[in-house]
Amino acid sequence: MTTLPRIPFNRPYLTGLESGYMSEAMASGALSGDGPFTKRATELLRDTLGTQAALLTTSCTHALDMSAILLDLQPGDEVIMPSFTFCSTATAYALRGAVPVFVDCRPDTLNIDESLIEAAITERTKAIVVVHYAGVGCDMDAITAIAQRHGLTLIEDNAHGIGATYRGQGLGTFGAMATQSFHETKNVHCGEGGALVFNDLRFLHRAEIIREKGTNRSQFFRGMVDKYRWVDIGSSFLPSDLLAAFLTAQLESFTEIQKERQAVWSAYHEQLAAWAGENGVAQPTVPEHCQHPAHLYYLLMPDLGHRQALLAHLAERAVQGTFHYQPLHSAPAGVRYGRTGSADGCPVTDDVADRLVRLPVYAGMRDEELDRVVAAVLSYRVA
Ligand SMILES: *Cc1c(COP(=O)(O)O)cnc(C)c1O
């Protein structure tokens, strides 16, 4: 075994300004939600995405939960989404009694296969939720047209896609709503956090109520009502201003964070290209009209055996690789609460979920760490 220091899969980046801002928040005495730093972080987020309105939430999962409440889903209503995603995308809608309908992904970008969406639509379908995998935009031309044609609400789970564009337009600005994650594994973070983004402002008013335990407290603070009352269902979805202070520091450094992540991503992409070609390994596909935010770097190995073997090979060299996602359509809760959109299941999802390896990507990665990851991969041969 090696005695080299371990290179983690993710190392939460700190800009250095977080603790100063958090101290400021503590000194101000405004520690609960919707304080001055929440305003600052929300403005920065809106500018970063190019959207009109956003509400900070305690997580992306909670933002998805809010979107499900806002859609007024009834038991048995259906929501179309990819199988190849994190379980939060599905559980938010299942929680409202809706049925997640899982659609396979494209073999190139691993995004939802737009050509399979229409066959999954029934008279119970209410919404389409897309996930921009690795921050590479889904085919929004096709998907926006399908949603319009069938009168369905479009939602973007944009947990990976902060700052990315599709044909020059920011991800997170296509759907009626979009969700962001500020979990420590995401490009910009505050440990745990998220946001619900509004491109259709009709949802905003009720969203403020749902986020504040079903009360009209936001209107009360704006002086629009003389007392605040319980007016709707909701929960406590707003983060403390302490977390918003942390997030403000991160969002202010977005450009620098992205520069560092892009450098790591590009180094992998260039330095592993020849090796990938010789070994039958696929590198990420990024269509020309998509700019991605270097959220993650993955390799698609020839088969499950080589995936497991590469992960072990990396671990022996103190490099932590990982894999994901466990397909949702065949997960225990996916089977219980959801269904697949087509009779033959999600064969591409099953295939790529077996073959995918993620390499460490984080801002603040040192050159010698990057070199060690590259060397560890290059020393693996597909026999
Ligand atoms: C990380 C992630 C989530 C969950 O984000 P949280 O902020 O941890 O709730 C949801 N969807 C996708 C695609 C993610 O990557």
The ligand as an ORCA input file, in Angstrom:
! r2SCAN-3c Opt
* xyz 0 1
  C     -27.078     17.134     -5.469
  C     -28.310     16.905     -6.263
  C     -29.586     17.029     -5.702
  C     -29.799     17.234     -4.239
  O     -29.258     18.390     -3.762
  P     -29.369     18.723     -2.182
  O     -29.040     20.183     -2.147
  O     -28.351     17.877     -1.513
  O     -30.741     18.430     -1.751
  C     -30.688     16.892     -6.519
  N     -30.564     16.616     -7.820
  C     -29.348     16.467     -8.403
  C     -29.256     16.166     -9.869
  C     -28.186     16.582     -7.638
  O     -26.995     16.391     -8.187
*
